[in-house]
Structures are given as structure tokens and as C-alpha cells.
Amino acid sequence: MEADREWMYEGRIVNGMFSNKWGDKVDEFVAFALRHPECVNGGTAIRCPCTLVKCQNKKFLNVETVKVHLYKNGFVPDYYVWIYHGEKEVHQRCSRSVRVSVSETDQMVSDNMNHTTYHRMVCDAAGPEFNPDEEPNAEARNFYDMIRAGDKPLYEGNSKHTQLSAAVRMLEIKCRHKCS
């Protein structure tokens, strides 16, 4: 999937001149970023993904300055998923990842409420050959039961905290204040 973003690191300068194709792709990148208002600051400023130490997706600059920086310095290394410009990486069915925009991610999360952070953690740990449809053994079933219990609300009507989040918070308080 990263092959479609190889243009960011190849073909910027061809025969000692900036490539028109690369410039068109930069324009597409900027247009993509501007389509995501949650990533735009002040209406026209986006994070600059160039290699300068002061930038590297930390600093908001106007669009024209970002383009100049990209022409001069190129993109920060390994920025294949444009997470600072409205793109999220979503794991589906534990075996593949798909790039979608933030608004599509929100829709997918609301459509599939079974994928909590705990479920994604299990999928990440199990690896790409993991099949969630396969019947687990007894030990794994106990583990999945604990994960399901962690998704239960702390009390009826509370959607903010789960039993697991409350237990983790209590352990954090105990550790922070050196209680036994």
C-alpha cells in the first residue's frame, strides 16, 4: 500500500530540475490536507511535513510556505500515512490495514463498535495470521471473556467509564501515591 506514496521520496528532482509530476502530487497532498478542517489552523495553515528540524509536522505554516519547504527540503522520512493531515490507519479484521480519512474512520468506528482499543491490541499482538472467527481454546476463551468484561460499563447509564478503566485508574492512583 505504501507504493502509491513512493512519489514523496522519488522523482522530486529530475535532470537537475523540479519534476512537474512531483509538483502536481504536492498540490494533491495540500488539497487533501485542506479538505480536513480538523487539520487546518486559521483557515489556510497546515502542518509542514518537510525535513527541517523546526517543521517535521510540528509547525503550522501557510500553504504556499509549505509547498516551498517541500520543494526545497522534501518530505519527512516514512510519512506514508498522512496522520497530521487528516488520514488515519485503521486495522480491519486483524489481517490488513486500510488508509481512510478521519471522517470515514469515525463512521467505521460507529458502524463497528466491537473494535475497541483492547480488541485492536489483541489483533496487533496476534499478528496477520490471526483469524478472529476461529473458535479459541479454553485459555484464550477466558482471556476474551476478560476483554468483554472490560467493556462493561462501570454502572448502568454510564457510558464514559468501564470496569477496566476504573480498575486501571485505581491501580494508577495506588502506584502514584505508593500505596499497597
C-alpha positions in Angstrom: 0.0 0.0 0.0 2.9 2.3 0.5 3.9 2.1 -3.1 1.4 4.8 -4.0 3.2 7.2 -1.8 6.7 6.5 -3.1 6.4 9.6 -5.2 7.1 11.6 -2.0 10.7 10.4 -1.9 11.4 9.7 -5.5 11.3 12.0 -8.6 11.4 15.4 -6.9 14.4 16.4 -8.9 14.8 15.1 -12.5 17.8 16.2 -14.6 18.6 18.9 -12.1 15.1 20.4 -12.2 12.0 20.0 -10.1 9.6 17.5 -11.6 6.2 18.7 -12.8 4.7 15.4 -11.8 6.1 15.7 -8.3 4.7 19.3 -8.1 1.3 18.1 -9.1 1.4 15.4 -6.4 2.4 18.1 -3.8 -0.7 20.1 -4.9 -2.8 17.0 -4.4 -1.3 16.5 -0.9 -2.1 20.1 0.0 -5.6 19.8 -1.4 -6.1 16.6 0.7 -4.9 18.4 3.9 -7.2 21.4 3.2 -10.2 19.1 2.9 -9.8 18.1 6.5 -10.7 21.2 8.6 -9.6 19.5 11.9 -6.0 19.6 10.5 -6.1 23.2 9.2 -5.2 26.1 11.5 -6.6 29.5 10.8 -8.2 28.5 7.6 -5.0 28.3 5.5 -2.2 26.9 7.6 -1.3 23.2 7.7 1.5 21.3 9.4 4.7 21.4 7.4 5.9 17.9 6.7 9.3 18.9 5.4 12.6 17.7 6.8 13.6 20.9 8.6 14.0 20.2 12.3 11.7 23.1 13.2 8.9 21.7 10.9 8.6 17.9 10.7 4.8 18.1 11.1 5.1 20.2 14.3 4.8 23.7 12.9 1.7 25.2 11.1 2.6 27.3 8.1 0.6 28.8 5.2 0.1 26.6 2.2 2.5 28.4 -0.1 5.3 28.3 2.5 4.6 24.5 3.0 5.0 24.0 -0.8 8.3 25.9 -0.9 9.6 23.9 2.1 8.6 20.7 0.4 10.3 21.7 -2.9 13.5 22.7 -1.0 13.7 20.0 1.6 11.4 17.1 0.6 9.0 15.2 2.9 10.0 13.9 6.4 11.1 10.3 6.1 8.5 7.5 6.3 5.4 9.7 6.2 3.3 7.3 4.2 0.2 7.7 6.3 -0.7 11.4 6.5 -1.9 11.3 10.1 -1.2 15.0 10.6 -3.2 15.9 7.5 -6.5 14.0 8.1 -5.6 10.4 7.3 -5.9 7.5 9.8 -4.7 4.0 9.6 -7.4 1.5 10.5 -6.9 -2.2 11.2 -9.7 -4.3 9.9 -10.2 -8.0 10.8 -6.6 -8.0 12.2 -5.1 -9.0 8.9 -4.7 -5.8 6.9 -4.6 -2.1 7.3 -6.5 0.4 5.2 -6.0 4.1 4.8 -9.1 6.2 5.2 -9.8 9.8 6.1 -10.8 10.9 9.6 -14.5 11.3 8.7 -14.5 7.8 7.3 -12.8 6.5 10.4 -15.4 8.0 12.6 -18.1 6.3 10.5 -16.4 3.0 10.6 -16.0 3.2 14.4 -19.7 3.9 14.9 -20.6 1.1 12.4 -18.4 -1.4 14.2 -18.4 -0.8 17.9 -16.8 -4.2 18.6 -13.4 -2.8 17.7 -12.3 -1.2 21.0 -8.7 -0.4 21.8 -8.4 -3.7 23.6 -9.6 -5.6 20.6 -7.1 -3.8 18.4 -4.4 -4.6 20.9 -5.2 -8.3 20.7 -5.1 -8.2 16.9 -1.8 -6.3 16.8 -0.3 -8.8 19.2 -1.6 -11.9 17.4 -0.2 -10.8 14.0 -1.6 -11.0 10.5 -2.3 -14.8 10.5 -4.8 -14.4 13.4 -8.3 -15.4 12.5 -10.9 -13.9 14.9 -13.6 -16.2 13.5 -11.8 -19.3 14.7 -13.1 -20.9 17.9 -10.5 -20.2 20.7 -9.2 -22.8 23.1 -10.2 -22.6 26.8 -7.3 -20.4 27.9 -7.9 -17.9 25.1 -11.7 -18.0 25.8 -11.0 -16.9 29.4 -8.8 -14.1 28.0 -11.6 -12.9 25.6 -14.1 -13.1 28.5 -11.9 -10.7 30.5 -11.7 -8.3 27.5 -15.5 -8.4 27.2 -15.8 -7.7 30.9 -13.5 -4.8 30.5 -16.1 -3.3 28.0 -18.9 -3.4 30.5 -19.9 0.0 31.9 -18.9 0.8 35.5 -22.6 1.2 36.4 -25.9 1.3 34.5 -26.2 4.5 32.4 -22.5 5.3 32.5 -21.0 5.4 29.0 -17.8 7.2 30.0 -16.1 4.6 32.2 -15.8 0.8 32.0 -15.0 -1.6 34.8 -11.5 -2.0 33.3 -10.8 1.8 33.1 -11.9 2.2 36.7 -9.6 -0.7 37.8 -6.7 0.8 35.8 -7.3 4.2 37.3 -7.3 2.8 40.8 -4.0 1.0 40.2 -2.5 4.2 38.8 -3.5 6.1 41.9 -2.1 3.4 44.1 1.2 3.4 42.3 1.5 7.2 42.1 1.0 7.6 45.8 2.9 4.4 46.8 0.0 2.7 48.4 -0.1 -1.1 48.8 
